[in-house]
Amino acid sequence: MSRTIGVMAMEHIAVGLVEDNQLVGAKRVFPEAESEYDSLAEMPAEQIAQGIAAQIHAVAAGEGVEAIGVGFPGVISGGVVEDSPNLQQMKGQRLGEQLTALLAEKGLSAPVFILNDADAIAAGIAATRGQLGSFVRVWALGSGVGFGRYPLAEGVWENGHSVVTLDPKETFCRCGGTGHLEGIMGRRAMRLRFLDLEPEEVFEGAREGDARCAEFVKFWHRALAAATANSVHAGGPGKFFISGPYAKFIEPHLLDIYLQEMVKMSPLQGSSFEIVPTSDETAIIGAGVSAAHSAAEKE
């Protein structure tokens, strides 16, 4: 039975012990005053690394582990955070090496694997459903928009930055790109678009018949359908899971209608959407399971 530690660093840091594809014991959260959004956005890079290491050490509780997996937002390669638009202070950080060194100082020696946060969610969905042999794709809707897939494959897979509109005025994506999905669906982007309303108020306004809000909510869904259609045309049809704090505002029937309008070739039809509960636990398990697989491949 593998014994790994999984870490999810998105809106906050959550860490737990993973055995047999399950979370064992309670998770640990940093900062302790858990926030749903942006707890790490203003935190210095060094403090983020130290916070992750401290929670890993606490979860290990003096016992050895086979591997440590860390789900982190951005473009990840070889343990390096090459770019992270929503945690810009982490760009270029050699997070894998930093954590390995910090943990060694605490007496914990185990291989550390860094993966994209949405990939960790996808692995967690596969593990908790007994579908580790299946192809899983997931959209993670929060401060930004993540796209995860399991099993891991070569490539960047930053589908949250898919171009879904050619309107040159669509410049709300934090990476600076024009027409991106995240520039429409991400929390930060919605706050910039509606300076007088919080995102939750936009969806409430749409339900109450506000024309401006209702039109945007349709645009919001159409954007996700467009990005999904791009994924279908590249990787084939199938089920797409939707997770994250803003998954609760998804109207699946709207997505189905828009996707059917965009995907017309018969071999590529038949995709579906499933909203999954947002939880740190799923991502922690996914990070731990991914670390176990990566460690086994290195042997």
C-alpha positions in Angstrom: 0.0 0.0 0.0 1.5 3.3 -1.1 1.8 6.1 1.5 2.1 9.5 -0.1 1.3 13.1 0.7 -0.9 15.2 -1.5 -0.9 19.0 -1.7 -3.3 21.4 -3.4 -2.3 25.0 -3.7 -5.0 27.0 -5.4 -6.9 29.6 -3.4 -5.1 28.3 -0.3 -2.8 25.4 0.6 -4.4 22.1 1.7 -2.3 19.0 2.6 -3.2 15.5 3.5 -1.9 11.9 3.8 -3.0 9.5 1.1 -3.1 5.7 1.4 -4.9 3.3 -1.0 -6.4 6.2 -3.0 -8.0 7.7 0.2 -7.4 10.6 2.5 -6.2 9.3 5.9 -6.8 11.6 8.8 -7.6 15.3 8.7 -6.3 17.7 6.1 -4.2 20.7 7.1 -4.8 24.1 5.6 -2.5 27.2 5.3 -3.2 30.0 5.9 -5.2 28.8 8.9 -7.9 31.3 8.3 -9.1 29.4 5.2 -10.4 31.6 2.4 -12.2 30.4 -0.7 -10.4 33.0 -2.8 -6.9 34.4 -3.4 -5.3 33.7 0.0 -2.0 33.2 -1.7 -2.1 36.0 -4.2 -0.2 38.6 -2.1 2.0 36.1 -0.3 5.7 36.2 -1.1 7.0 33.2 -3.1 9.4 32.1 -0.3 6.6 32.2 2.3 4.4 30.0 0.0 7.2 27.4 -0.3 7.8 27.5 3.4 4.1 27.2 4.2 3.8 24.1 2.0 6.9 22.5 3.5 5.6 23.1 7.1 2.3 21.5 6.4 3.9 18.5 4.7 6.2 18.0 7.6 3.2 18.2 10.0 1.2 15.7 8.0 4.1 13.2 7.8 4.2 13.3 11.6 7.7 11.8 11.7 6.9 8.9 9.5 8.4 8.3 6.1 6.4 8.6 2.8 7.1 7.2 -0.6 6.4 10.4 -2.5 4.9 13.9 -2.3 2.7 15.4 -5.0 2.0 19.1 -5.2 -0.8 20.5 -7.4 0.1 24.1 -8.3 -1.5 26.6 -10.7 0.3 27.4 -13.9 2.6 25.9 -16.5 4.7 23.3 -14.7 7.8 21.5 -16.1 10.3 19.5 -14.3 9.4 20.9 -10.9 9.6 24.5 -12.1 6.7 26.9 -12.2 7.4 28.3 -15.6 4.5 30.7 -15.4 1.5 31.2 -13.1 -0.7 34.2 -14.1 -2.8 34.0 -10.9 0.3 33.6 -8.6 2.7 35.8 -10.5 5.3 35.9 -7.8 5.9 32.2 -8.4 6.9 32.5 -12.0 10.3 30.9 -12.5 10.4 29.3 -9.0 12.1 25.9 -8.8 9.4 24.7 -6.4 10.4 21.1 -6.5 14.0 21.8 -5.5 12.9 24.3 -2.9 10.5 21.9 -1.2 13.0 19.0 -1.4 15.6 21.2 0.4 13.2 22.6 3.0 11.9 19.1 3.8 15.4 17.7 4.1 16.2 20.4 6.7 13.2 19.0 8.7 14.4 15.4 8.3 12.0 14.3 5.7 13.4 12.7 2.5 11.0 11.8 -0.3 10.8 12.6 -4.0 8.7 15.7 -4.7 6.6 16.0 -7.9 5.0 19.2 -9.0 2.0 19.0 -11.3 -0.7 21.4 -12.5 -3.5 21.9 -9.9 -6.3 21.0 -12.4 -4.4 17.8 -13.3 -4.4 16.9 -9.6 -8.2 17.4 -9.6 -8.6 15.1 -12.6 -6.5 12.4 -11.0 -8.5 12.8 -7.8 -11.8 12.3 -9.7 -10.4 9.2 -11.4 -9.0 7.8 -8.1 -12.1 8.4 -6.0 -14.4 6.9 -8.6 -12.3 3.8 -9.3 -11.6 5.0 -12.8 -7.8 5.2 -12.8 -7.9 3.3 -16.2 -10.1 6.0 -17.7 -9.5 9.2 -19.6 -10.7 12.1 -17.4 -11.0 15.8 -18.3 -12.1 18.5 -15.9 -12.7 22.3 -15.9 -11.8 24.0 -12.6 -13.6 27.3 -12.2 -12.3 29.7 -9.6 -10.1 32.8 -9.6 -8.9 31.6 -12.9 -9.9 28.7 -15.1 -7.9 25.4 -15.0 -8.1 22.4 -17.3 -7.0 19.1 -16.0 -6.6 15.7 -17.6 -5.8 12.2 -16.4 -3.7 10.4 -17.2 -1.0 13.0 -17.6 0.3 13.5 -21.1 3.0 15.4 -22.8 1.9 19.0 -23.5 1.0 22.2 -21.7 -2.8 21.9 -21.7 -3.5 25.5 -20.6 -7.0 25.2 -22.1 -8.2 27.9 -19.7 -6.4 30.3 -22.0 -8.2 29.0 -25.1 -9.2 31.8 -27.4 -13.0 31.8 -27.5 -13.7 35.2 -28.9 -12.0 37.5 -31.5 -13.3 40.7 -29.8 -10.2 42.8 -29.2 -11.9 44.4 -26.2 -11.9 41.1 -24.3 -8.7 41.7 -22.4 -9.6 40.6 -18.8 -7.4 37.5 -18.6 -4.7 38.0 -16.0 -2.0 36.6 -18.4 -2.6 39.6 -20.7 -3.9 37.7 -23.6 -7.0 38.7 -25.6 -10.1 36.7 -26.0 -9.3 34.0 -23.5 -11.8 31.8 -21.7 -10.3 32.8 -18.3 -10.9 36.4 -19.2 -14.6 35.7 -19.3 -15.1 33.0 -16.7 -12.5 33.7 -14.0 -13.5 35.5 -10.8 -11.0 38.3 -11.2 -12.1 38.8 -14.8 -15.7 39.0 -13.8 -14.9 41.6 -11.1 -13.1 43.7 -13.7 -16.0 43.5 -16.1 -18.7 44.3 -13.5 -17.0 46.9 -11.3 -20.3 47.5 -9.5 -21.1 43.9 -8.8 -19.5 40.8 -7.3 -19.6 37.7 -9.5 -22.2 36.1 -7.2 -24.4 39.2 -7.7 -24.1 38.9 -11.5 -25.6 35.4 -11.4 -28.3 36.5 -8.9 -29.1 39.4 -11.2 -29.5 37.1 -14.2 -31.9 34.9 -12.2 -33.9 38.0 -11.3 -34.2 39.1 -14.9 -31.5 41.8 -15.2 -30.8 42.1 -18.9 -27.1 42.9 -18.6 -26.5 40.1 -16.2 -28.6 37.6 -18.1 -26.8 38.3 -21.4 -23.4 37.8 -19.7 -24.4 34.5 -18.1 -25.3 33.2 -21.6 -21.9 34.5 -22.9 -20.2 32.8 -19.9 -21.7 29.5 -20.8 -21.1 29.9 -24.5 -17.4 30.6 -23.8 -17.0 27.3 -21.8 -18.9 25.4 -24.6 -16.5 26.9 -27.2 -13.4 25.9 -25.2 -14.9 22.4 -24.7 -15.6 22.1 -28.4 -11.9 23.0 -29.1 -10.9 20.1 -26.7 -13.3 17.7 -28.4 -12.0 18.6 -31.9 -8.4 18.0 -30.6 -8.9 15.0 -28.2 -12.2 13.5 -29.1 -15.6 13.4 -27.3 -16.3 12.2 -23.8 -17.4 13.4 -20.4 -16.1 16.7 -19.1 -16.3 17.2 -15.3 -16.7 20.8 -13.9 -15.4 21.7 -10.5 -14.3 24.7 -8.5 -16.2 27.5 -6.6 -18.0 28.7 -9.7 -19.2 25.3 -10.9 -22.4 25.9 -8.8 -23.5 28.5 -11.4 -23.3 26.1 -14.3 -26.5 25.4 -16.2 -25.7 22.0 -17.9 -28.6 22.3 -20.4 -27.2 25.6 -21.7 -23.8 24.0 -22.2 -25.3 21.0 -24.0 -27.2 23.3 -26.4 -24.2 25.5 -27.2 -21.8 22.5 -27.5 -24.2 20.8 -30.0 -24.2 24.0 -32.1 -20.4 23.9 -32.2 -19.6 20.2 -32.7 -21.3 18.8 -35.8 -19.2 16.0 -37.1 -20.9 12.8 -36.1 -17.8 10.9 -34.7 -17.2 13.8 -32.4 -20.7 14.1 -30.9 -21.9 12.7 -27.6 -19.9 14.6 -25.1 -21.5 15.4 -21.7 -20.9 17.5 -18.6 -21.0 16.5 -14.9 -20.6 18.9 -12.1 -18.6 17.5 -9.2 -18.5 18.8 -5.6 -15.6 21.2 -5.0 -13.3 19.8 -2.3 -9.7 20.0 -1.2 -9.9 16.3 -0.5 -10.3 15.3 -4.1 -7.3 17.3 -5.2 -5.1 16.1 -2.3 -5.9 12.5 -3.3 -5.1 13.2 -6.9 -1.8 14.9 -6.1 -0.8 11.9 -3.9 -1.9 9.3 -6.4 0.0 11.2 -9.2 3.1 11.3 -7.0 2.9 7.5 -6.4 2.7 6.9 -10.2 5.5 9.3 -11.0 7.7 7.7 -8.3 7.0 4.2 -9.7 7.9 5.3 -13.2 11.3 6.5 -12.0 12.2 3.1 -10.4 
